[in-house]
Amino acid sequence: MNGQPYADTLVVPPPPDEPYVRVIPLGGCGEIGRNMTLFETKDDIVAVDCGLMFPDEEMYGVDIVINDFSYLRDRRDKLRALLVTHGHEDHIGGIPYFLREFPKCPIVGTPLTLALIKAKLKEHKPSDLDLVKVEPGDKVTYGAFTAEFIHINHSLAGACAIAIRTPLGAFFHTGDFKFDQTPIDGDPADFAAIARVGDAGVLCMLADSTNAERPGHTLSERIVGEAFSNIFARAAGRIIVTSFASNVPRIQQVVDQCKRFNRRLAFLGRSLTNVVQYASELKYLDIPEGLVIKLSDVESYPPEQVAVMTTGSQGEPMSALTRLSVRDHKLLRIIPGDTVVISATPIPGNEKSVGKTINNLYRLGAKVIHGSSGNAHVSGHASQEELFLMLNLVRPKHFIPVHGEYRMLVTHAGLAEKTGVPPENTHIIEDGDVLEFTAGGCAQIGRTYGGNVMVDGSGVGDVGEAVLRDRKHLSADGIIMVVVTVDSEEARVVAGPDLISRGVFYLPESGGVLDELKVTLNEILAGCSAEGLRDVGNVKEHIRAGLSKAVFARSKRRPIVIPVVMEV
């Protein structure tokens, strides 16, 4: 099991004279989200997926996190295509930012995947899009790479694994997958195509590791339909179901139960409405005419004759379900007797916000079915027995676990070794690591930029660690501003000092403390020499150091102190 000798350096040696293929994960290795992997030869590069990651609790104010494109930026003349396995945010969410830098790059995917990408791009308004539509079984060639898209099961229609053939050998990227023997669309994974790729020989396989720690098999999506049937049969009032907007099979399950139990269905949430529109147009969804009603018409139906499907399964602050849980939605209110089904499990880091939403729903009198209770949700990712099956079908010479936190990658590598992959051929790599394949074998040769690029409002990459440290400091200790005016010629204070405190003291009770601090400030300023008062930088430093010491002595807090010194 290979280690990481370049963990602390950013060095990528020049390419060798012999044919080679480099594999560089820019995201998704050692984390959940931000999935993106580069495949590079002497003259060509193709990328697989370009996702985003939602910020963790330490990323104050950050909207989303995307990949660092520095490696691609330096080799833009070699970039040939972006191949997309499926349309989940952690695989397509970074594409709008990718296209800002590489607007001419072809984007290759199945029809629903491209429709979801186009929906995301509406807000960004790119021009001259080169979208290449493929169906499972199709092959596309870009430079030295020939990619074959192979149908696989996931929690989204149109998901594919990709077999990438190079002059050095074949690489097989599973994408997100599970083996569902009874899928809702009636189309199991293409085992024959996967086995055919394996029979032809696979140099290296990259495989989804999300559920590598979970033994057994992942339950079929059809189990959710049975659970929904029980819920719809017993619910006396309205039913409100939340799931990931892109989970088309789950949407179909709700549609089927509404039809069976004679309920009208309304959709709440822009992303969900877009998915329903595109999936219906592409025949991935079958919705009977007259079943869907406007959200504004829900109140005109008896509670037992209506259902609502909404976004917000992750407790996002401004999502539809979160707003419903605090009665902050204009068109719909949770009322006693409603049954709310949260048909998803929290992404790591979202557990608190989801729990808060559930508590608020209970306070409003709703019955909440959540987590795996009643089988209202099943995973879209393969568990250990399915991972074993994929390994045995493909039989790769080398193996790279991807799409998972580090412990998941290690566990998946262990599974690969049990199926016969030599330990020296399992490569646990993280974002930015550069793995090079040549005729002589494979080795980790260096490391490039694989860190987070944070998007905050319209700014991309302008929020770094220093900004986050300041935001963390502000959230923990608050801020005090000092405003003082000095006459530099006469070396005297002519106005102030005035104090403005936020997040340090409770203002109605802080008058005495602030008065004491003003006295301290006057003493600090009085202690400055005439020459010192003529130097604004010197005055600021005296105020910052002296006031910080005084505040800590009184409160044991260390707020950010910002002196504002004006000269007249």
C-alpha atoms as one frame of an Amber mdcrd trajectory, in Angstrom:
protein
   0.000   0.000   0.000   1.894   3.028  -1.246   2.518   6.030   0.998   2.921
   9.742   0.302   6.574  10.849   0.170   5.714  14.267  -1.272   3.062  15.279
   1.257   4.732  18.570   2.227   6.221  19.693  -1.098   4.840  21.059  -4.354
   7.143  19.504  -6.935   6.204  17.970 -10.290   9.261  16.723 -12.201   9.445
  17.100 -15.983   7.859  14.299 -18.017   9.960  11.276 -18.957  11.132  10.570
 -22.506   9.154   7.312 -22.645   5.320   7.108 -22.979   3.540   7.850 -19.714
   0.134   8.529 -18.158  -0.151  10.719 -15.100  -3.161  10.539 -12.778  -3.741
  13.669 -10.683  -6.761  13.973  -8.345  -7.537  17.656  -7.760 -10.416  16.837
  -5.404 -12.352  13.942  -3.878  -9.395  12.027  -2.393  -9.367  12.408   1.373
 -12.715  14.229   1.425 -16.353  13.913   0.343 -16.982  16.342  -2.519 -15.010
  18.406  -5.036 -14.457  15.344  -7.237 -12.050  15.905 -10.135  -9.310  13.721
 -11.635  -6.885  14.511 -14.457  -5.357  11.996 -16.881  -2.289  13.304 -18.689
  -0.037  12.038 -21.491   2.785  13.828 -23.306   0.424  15.899 -25.479  -3.062
  15.570 -23.968  -5.100  15.947 -20.783  -8.681  14.873 -20.084 -10.474  15.618
 -16.819 -13.148  13.458 -15.195 -15.774  15.472 -13.277 -15.474  18.928 -11.756
 -17.444  19.192  -8.548 -17.860  21.414  -5.543 -17.852  20.884  -1.804 -19.985
  22.647   0.765 -18.028  24.577   3.415 -17.417  23.119   6.837 -18.102  24.945
  10.095 -14.613  26.485  10.090 -15.177  28.251   6.746 -17.064  31.275   8.051
 -19.146  33.012   5.396 -17.885  30.844   2.517 -20.582  29.793   0.023 -18.951
  26.830  -1.732 -15.515  25.267  -2.204 -14.121  24.380  -5.646 -10.899  22.926
  -7.040  -7.596  24.665  -7.619  -7.054  24.687 -11.406  -3.397  25.770 -11.220
  -2.057  22.514 -12.699  -4.466  22.793 -15.645  -3.845  26.511 -16.008  -0.170
  25.847 -16.591  -0.995  23.195 -19.228  -4.108  24.637 -20.839  -2.816  23.888
 -24.342  -3.007  20.149 -23.542  -6.587  20.146 -22.185  -8.853  18.220 -24.574
 -12.145  17.487 -22.739 -14.052  17.270 -19.468 -15.777  13.890 -19.106 -18.664
  13.869 -16.607 -19.871  10.688 -14.886 -23.200  12.087 -13.601 -25.006  15.245
 -12.577 -24.607  15.519  -8.793 -23.251  18.783  -7.384 -20.078  17.165  -6.086
 -19.303  16.192  -9.695 -20.616  19.140 -11.753 -20.859  22.053  -9.284 -17.463
  23.491 -10.202 -18.069  23.507 -13.973 -19.262  27.156 -14.143 -15.937  28.251
 -12.600 -13.992  25.785 -14.760 -15.517  27.319 -17.903 -14.460  30.804 -16.843
 -10.873  29.676 -17.371 -11.338  27.059 -20.098 -14.388  28.253 -22.083 -13.637
  26.213 -25.211 -13.237  22.866 -23.445 -15.788  20.233 -24.608 -17.977  18.844
 -21.823 -19.065  15.248 -22.414 -21.958  13.542 -20.612 -25.309  11.792 -20.898
 -28.436  13.841 -21.727 -29.668  14.397 -18.154 -26.154  15.207 -16.961 -25.793
  17.888 -19.647 -29.287  19.236 -18.894 -28.352  19.687 -15.224 -25.090  21.365
 -16.241 -26.974  23.765 -18.518 -29.348  24.584 -15.663 -26.369  25.491 -13.455
 -24.850  27.605 -16.190 -27.945  29.783 -16.598 -26.784  32.108 -13.819 -23.233
  32.298 -15.165 -24.225  32.903 -18.825 -21.227  31.378 -20.590 -21.004  31.708
 -24.372 -20.060  29.145 -27.028 -20.690  26.070 -24.898 -19.369  22.839 -26.397
 -21.638  20.170 -24.887 -21.139  16.672 -26.307 -24.042  14.300 -25.684 -23.321
  10.602 -25.294 -25.396   7.551 -24.425 -24.164   4.542 -22.451 -22.073   2.438
 -24.806 -20.815   5.416 -26.814 -17.112   6.126 -27.289 -15.386   9.482 -27.780
 -11.757  10.152 -28.677  -9.741  13.176 -27.567  -6.061  13.118 -28.412  -4.471
   9.971 -27.002  -7.605   9.098 -24.983 -10.616   7.055 -26.073 -13.378   7.074
 -23.444 -16.259   4.602 -23.311 -19.302   5.461 -21.176 -20.813   2.442 -19.383
 -24.216   2.456 -17.667 -24.076   2.126 -13.887 -26.674   2.462 -11.109 -26.661
   5.443  -8.754 -29.235   7.737  -7.140 -29.461   9.720 -10.364 -30.407   8.725
 -13.892 -27.746   8.835 -16.593 -24.846   7.865 -14.317 -21.909   6.170 -16.053
 -18.564   4.609 -15.364 -15.881   5.572 -17.878 -13.275   3.284 -19.444 -10.378
   5.436 -20.675  -8.042   3.714 -23.131  -4.529   5.079 -23.587  -1.464   3.846
 -25.530  -0.101   2.610 -22.191  -3.214   0.715 -21.127  -6.822   1.113 -19.974
  -7.978   3.108 -16.940 -11.430   2.423 -15.482 -13.177   5.146 -13.437 -16.316
   3.812 -11.729 -17.831   7.215 -10.888 -20.383   6.987  -8.073 -22.108   3.622
  -8.274 -23.945   0.766  -6.682 -25.235  -2.493  -8.142 -29.040  -2.312  -7.964
 -30.624  -5.518  -9.237 -34.139  -4.045  -9.170 -33.732  -0.374 -10.115 -36.727
   1.865 -10.587 -35.950   2.426 -14.266 -35.631  -1.343 -14.800 -32.106  -1.006
 -16.173 -29.407  -2.657 -14.016 -25.751  -1.828 -14.427 -24.154  -3.076 -17.651
 -22.287  -6.016 -16.124 -21.396  -7.384 -19.563 -19.670  -4.171 -20.637 -17.770
  -3.912 -17.347 -16.640  -7.551 -17.635 -15.628  -6.991 -21.275 -13.419  -4.075
 -20.228 -11.907  -6.266 -17.510 -11.295  -9.146 -19.929  -9.418  -6.801 -22.256
  -7.112  -5.809 -19.397  -7.219  -2.782 -17.103  -4.004  -1.093 -16.048  -5.653
   0.845 -13.219  -9.102   1.250 -11.688 -10.287   4.288  -9.724 -13.345   3.443
  -7.624 -15.959   5.089  -5.383 -15.045   4.578  -1.702 -17.965   6.313   0.060
 -19.384   3.128   1.619 -16.131   1.149   1.804 -16.591   0.758   5.564 -20.124
  -0.610   5.238 -20.380  -4.425   5.023 -22.883  -6.278   2.855 -24.931  -4.844
  -0.008 -26.577  -1.457  -0.434 -30.353  -1.837  -0.519 -32.217  -1.366  -3.772
 -34.005   1.894  -4.498 -37.175  -0.191  -4.740 -37.072  -0.636  -0.937 -37.785
   3.069  -0.637 -40.909   2.596  -2.763 -42.200  -0.010  -0.311 -41.497   2.334
   2.610 -43.244   5.208   0.825 -46.228   2.936   0.201 -46.581   2.309   3.955
 -46.192   6.013   4.750 -48.754   7.106   2.157 -51.210   4.418   3.298 -51.098
   5.524   6.939 -50.734   9.306   6.738 -54.009  11.043   7.541 -52.817  14.536
   6.620 -50.475  16.111   4.121 -47.202  14.408   3.218 -44.080  16.493   2.645
 -41.083  14.624   1.231 -37.589  16.085   0.988 -34.656  14.568  -0.855 -31.745
  15.644  -3.017 -33.188  17.563  -5.958 -31.233  15.448  -8.442 -32.456  12.099
  -7.091 -34.729  11.332 -10.046 -35.607   7.750  -8.965 -36.765   9.135  -5.599
 -38.946  11.710  -7.357 -40.481   8.933  -9.440 -41.230   6.948  -6.276 -43.175
   9.888  -4.828 -45.028  10.383  -8.114 -45.995   6.697  -8.198 -47.348   6.768
  -4.634 -49.314   9.950  -5.280 -50.914   8.279  -8.262 -51.675   5.122  -6.264
 -53.199   6.944  -3.278 -54.963   9.674  -5.249 -52.936  12.621  -4.020 -51.994
  15.724  -5.979 -48.307  16.648  -5.933 -46.640  20.059  -5.722 -42.912  20.792
  -6.064 -41.126  23.347  -3.893 -37.612  24.583  -4.690 -36.090  25.958  -7.891
 -33.472  23.244  -8.294 -36.089  20.524  -7.817 -38.433  22.174 -10.316 -35.603
  22.361 -12.877 -34.713  18.683 -12.427 -38.350  17.645 -12.819 -38.639  19.689
 -16.014 -35.478  18.320 -17.632 -35.992  14.731 -16.469 -39.558  14.753 -17.799
 -38.474  16.146 -21.164 -35.814  13.435 -21.453 -38.286  10.683 -20.429 -36.455
   9.817 -17.206 -39.612  10.777 -15.276 -43.134   9.564 -16.008 -45.656  11.960
 -14.430 -49.357  11.461 -15.311 -51.129  14.514 -16.641 -53.073  16.404 -13.976
 -51.136  14.945 -11.049 -48.958  18.020 -10.459 -50.486  21.195  -9.038 -49.088
  24.623  -8.244 -47.792  25.182  -4.739 -50.270  28.038  -4.342 -53.129  25.565
  -4.858 -52.123  23.184  -2.067 -54.341  24.866   0.532 -57.425  24.381  -1.654
 -57.208  20.561  -1.351 -58.090  18.473   1.721 -54.884  17.482   3.603 -55.322
  13.790   2.792 -55.375  14.536  -0.937 -52.104  16.409  -1.334 -48.354  15.835
  -1.118 -45.418  18.210  -1.502 -41.874  17.389  -2.557 -39.246  19.894  -1.504
 -35.533  20.573  -1.263 -33.597  21.099   1.976 -32.726  17.571   3.107 -29.366
  18.844   4.407 -30.764  21.610   6.626 -29.258  24.394   4.489 -30.086  27.768
   6.121 -32.164  29.202   3.242 -33.526  25.952   1.822 -37.236  25.322   1.484
 -37.563  22.769   4.305 -35.577  24.904   6.748 -37.797  27.876   5.987 -40.896
  25.709   6.431 -39.593  24.555   9.817 -39.548  28.164  11.093 -42.733  29.244
   9.258 -40.831  31.558   6.942 -42.441  30.562   3.640 -45.144  32.614   1.960
 -47.039  29.825   0.214 -46.853  26.864   2.591 -47.008  26.371   6.368 -46.385
  23.239   8.405 -49.497  22.370  10.412 -50.227  19.698  13.048 -50.981  16.422
  11.305 -48.437  16.873   8.510 -46.033  13.986   7.896 -42.548  15.099   6.858
 -40.312  12.458   5.270 -36.607  13.342   5.108 -35.498  10.894   2.443 -31.736
  11.457   2.756 -28.935  11.070   5.244 -26.929  14.108   6.371 -23.663  14.793
   4.607 -20.852  14.742   7.224 -20.842  18.148   8.894 -24.561  18.812   8.314
 -25.851  16.696  11.205 -26.453  19.656  13.539 -28.391  21.735  11.021 -30.502
  18.736  10.001 -31.205  17.944  13.664 -32.235  21.539  14.300 -34.654  21.439
  11.361 -36.177  18.176  12.622 -36.652  19.628  16.116 -38.381  22.698  14.672
 -40.709  20.503  12.595 -41.715  18.560  15.710 -42.411  21.857  17.516 -44.888
  22.734  14.765 -46.777  19.479  15.337 -45.489  17.488  12.375 -44.611  13.806
  12.420 -41.074  13.404  11.061 -39.680  10.266   9.442 -35.947  10.667   8.933
 -32.634   8.870   8.520 -33.009   5.210   7.705 -36.128   4.868   9.855 -38.738
   2.975   7.909 -36.272   2.577   4.987 -37.283   6.008   3.685 -33.764   6.374
   2.281 -31.126   4.100   0.805 -27.638   5.021  -0.261 -26.589   5.458  -3.874
 -23.109   4.101  -3.163 -21.767   0.552  -3.214 -21.129  -1.308   0.023 -18.330
  -3.827   0.480 -19.843  -6.784  -1.371 -20.536  -4.616  -4.428 -17.015  -3.173
  -4.248 -15.687  -6.735  -4.229 -17.826  -7.545  -7.270 -16.569  -4.498  -9.183
 -12.964  -5.402  -8.377 -13.497  -8.989  -9.542 -15.213  -7.911 -12.760 -12.517
  -5.402 -13.696  -9.472  -7.206 -12.238  -7.175  -4.169 -12.435  -3.405  -4.397
 -12.214  -3.284  -1.197 -10.138  -5.962   0.285  -7.886  -6.666   3.849  -6.687
  -9.526   4.402  -4.201 -11.231   7.777  -4.741 -14.313   9.673  -3.543 -13.922
   9.293   0.196 -12.301  10.465   3.397  -8.858   9.039   4.100 -10.062   6.199
   6.315 -12.475   5.118   3.534  -9.648   5.089   0.993  -7.511   2.909   3.286
 -10.396   0.481   3.862 -11.127   0.255   0.128  -7.457  -0.412  -0.624  -7.636
  -3.283   1.855 -10.628  -4.726  -0.013  -8.691  -4.528  -3.280  -5.810  -6.492
  -1.769  -8.247  -9.228  -0.699  -9.269  -9.670  -4.355  -5.672 -10.148  -5.471
  -4.353  -6.646  -6.201  -0.758  -6.634  -4.877  -0.237  -4.264  -1.934   2.472
  -2.405  -3.854  -0.094  -1.753  -6.618  -2.711  -0.111  -4.374  -2.138   3.621
  -4.293  -3.730   5.720  -1.559  -3.268   9.255  -2.826  -4.748  12.586  -1.792
  -5.684  15.763  -3.619  -2.747  17.092  -5.611  -0.645  13.919  -5.575   0.826
  13.032  -8.997   0.930   9.340  -9.878   2.902   8.405 -13.003   2.467   5.190
 -15.017   5.163   4.078 -17.449   6.097   0.756 -19.058   8.302   0.115 -16.038
   5.540   0.478 -13.463   3.879   3.165 -11.364   5.150   5.640  -8.782   4.062
   8.756  -6.982   6.449  11.317  -8.428   5.358  14.615  -6.908   2.614  16.898
  -5.762   0.764  19.876  -7.204  -1.884  22.279  -5.932  -4.863  20.298  -4.640
  -6.194  22.637  -1.976  -9.483  24.438  -1.525 -10.481  27.481  -3.545 -13.263
  29.238  -1.650 -16.124  31.068  -3.339 -17.613  33.878  -1.256 -20.265  35.908
  -3.041 -18.817  36.938  -6.387 -15.232  36.438  -5.208 -13.403  33.295  -6.295
 -10.221  32.443  -4.423  -9.910  35.803  -2.664 -10.778  34.265   0.716  -7.703
  32.523   2.060  -6.552  31.119   5.373  -5.728  34.580   6.722  -9.273  35.807
   6.048 -10.748  32.707   7.667  -8.540  33.197  10.720  -9.789  36.770  11.054
 -13.409  35.621  10.698 -12.874  32.929  13.315 -11.268  35.496  15.611 -14.197
  37.869  15.097 -16.724  35.120  15.825 -14.931  34.120  19.026 -13.829  37.447
  20.508 -15.533  40.303  18.636 -14.099  43.626  17.528 -13.376  47.030  19.093
 -12.792  50.103  16.921 -11.061  53.185  18.292 -11.519  56.483  16.460  -9.209
  59.367  17.326  -8.226  62.584  15.546  -4.770  64.109  15.987  -3.179  67.357
  14.890   0.194  66.142  13.627   1.721  69.603  13.436   0.925  70.498  17.049
   1.286  66.877  18.198  -1.968  66.768  20.159  -5.268  64.895  20.214  -8.108
  67.128  18.982 -11.031  64.649  19.086 -11.791  61.325  20.711 -10.927  58.695
  21.484 -14.296  57.082  20.726 -14.883  53.334  21.163 -17.182  51.115  19.107
 -17.583  47.588  20.447 -19.237  44.635  18.645 -19.352  41.145  20.068 -17.189
  41.958  23.108 -19.463  43.435  25.765 -23.225  43.405  26.195 -23.917  47.015
  25.285 -26.720  47.940  27.773 -24.424  46.890  30.640 -21.082  47.895  29.173
 -21.149  51.655  29.744 -18.921  51.507  32.790 -16.378  49.233  31.125 -16.202
  51.399  27.999 -15.757  54.516  30.164 -12.861  52.804  31.951 -11.300  51.851
  28.624 -11.595  55.444  27.404  -9.658  56.570  30.462  -7.021  53.943  29.655
  -6.878  55.142  26.042  -6.353  58.745  27.135  -3.504  57.576  29.335  -2.004
  55.652  26.381  -2.229  58.711  24.135  -0.871  60.989  26.862   2.108  58.667
  27.169   3.031  59.162  23.513   5.826  61.641  22.880   5.315  64.651  20.625
   7.224  62.893  17.861   5.129  59.755  18.458   1.862  61.630  17.963   3.120
  62.926  14.621   3.539  59.328  13.379   0.123  57.792  12.643   1.536  54.263
  12.492   3.118  54.699  15.920  -0.162  55.974  17.395  -2.077  53.000  15.958
   0.388  50.487  17.389   0.260  52.074  20.858  -3.552  51.985  20.817  -3.661
  48.389  19.562  -1.196  47.022  22.092  -2.390  49.049  25.079  -6.113  48.496
  24.564  -5.687  44.757  23.882  -3.835  44.428  27.186  -6.481  46.442  29.063
  -9.420  44.462  27.625  -7.763  41.147  28.431  -7.081  42.278  32.006 -10.788
  43.121  32.509 -12.507  40.307  30.525  -9.922  37.628  29.566 -10.978  38.208
  25.937  -8.800  39.055  22.965 -10.955  41.001  20.479  -9.602  42.404  17.231
  -8.646  46.039  17.924  -8.813  48.366  14.922  -7.456  51.884  15.503  -8.688
  54.589  13.122  -6.410  57.642  13.433  -7.317  60.717  11.385  -4.926  63.621
  10.835  -5.908  67.267  10.644
